[in-house]
Amino acid sequence: MSNVYLAGKGLACTLGGDMRSSLESLRRGGVAPTPVAVADGIEWPVHLLPPGRGDWTQRLRDTVREVAAQTGEWAALTAPLFVASSSLDIGFIEHEQQEKRLIGDLQDFADIVAESLGWKGPVFTVSTACTSALNAVLAAADLIRAGEADEALVIGAEMGNRFTVAGFGAMQLLSPDSVWPFGQGRNGLVLGEAVAALRLGARPARWQLAGGANVVDGRNPSGVEASAVHAMCRSALAQGGLRPEDIDLVKVQAAGSPVNDAIEAEALKQLFDPLPPLVSLKPALGHTLGASGAAELALLLGCIDEGVWPSVGYPLDGSLGIALCEAAPQRLRNILLNFAGFGGGHASLLLKDTGP
């Protein structure tokens, strides 16, 4: 069984069109969300991608190429490509002639992504709501561990569309102003657009993908289940041969939900004693849904590389008994990243720093 490492990363998000500009923007305090109208008199804040040229499809193609290029130059484009998204091509349907979509299928979106890169290898679609990109990472890692591939590329993409915003708004899940993970007075999530790329390989690099798990518990289809949080974290730790006390940082799901944030906080306190430092990236990115597993992983490692850290900037809910760290912990050997999504999906990834 081969070990799996992160060989490269790329990101375009509301903060900027590439990793460098995103980190510079984060260092300056980030950007505010933009109101998006979904009907007459109804609008919600969304963290939008920087504007691009051309129609919806052209913007997708351009952004994918630019983000994939940030992962490094590929000798051949024959490795497996995993394309992860929750909304897929809904934005295409909104912005283009709808009859173009009637003969298509679930693979259409991945085909556009693959064609934009000139990809020659196998192409997979992963769409498991907000755990899509993390599950794509886990699937790609399994192929490499089994010796079925030497490397793989994961693309997580959520492009602009009003349908998703309207749907979340209709379910009364959106904040009318800002997102405050674990915050006092938190009142919902803020959506975000992003395209992120992760290059995985068997060649040793700084960050090893040491473990991961996807646990589905559908008892609360739109919420977090404490038992599933325990199960995904313990499974990821077991794969990496670690105990809860070995974790130096947890990237939390915390999307700003009054109930789900509280459930996650209590589950983490039950699992970790004491709690390791916690970090949330959704105030900076928004909730990027199916892309979040790739976008938040890429941004977090970019922050560590460049010494940038997201500020909290709002009062936390004291009743939760937790804190978000204001600076990167001095020790960052083992990191756990947690995600959750509709349908009861709970996914976790364990990263190990293999440096000296």
Protein Blocks (a to p, Z undefined) as FASTA:
>chain_A
ZZdddfbdcdddfkbmbfklmmmmmmnnpaadddddfbehiacddddddddedjfklmmm
mmmmmmmmmnopcfbfcbccddddfklmmmmmmmmcfklmmmgcfklmmmmmmmmnopab
dcddddehjllmmmmmmmmmmmmmnopafbdcddddddddfklmmmmmmnopacfkbcce
hiahiabdcdddddddddddfbdcfbdcfbdcddddfkbmmbccfklmmmmmmmmmmmno
pafklpgbdcdfknopaklmmmmmmmmmmmpccddddddfklmnopnhjmmmmmmmmmmm
mmmmnopacdfkiacdfknopacdfbdcfblfbccdddddehhiacddddddfbZZ
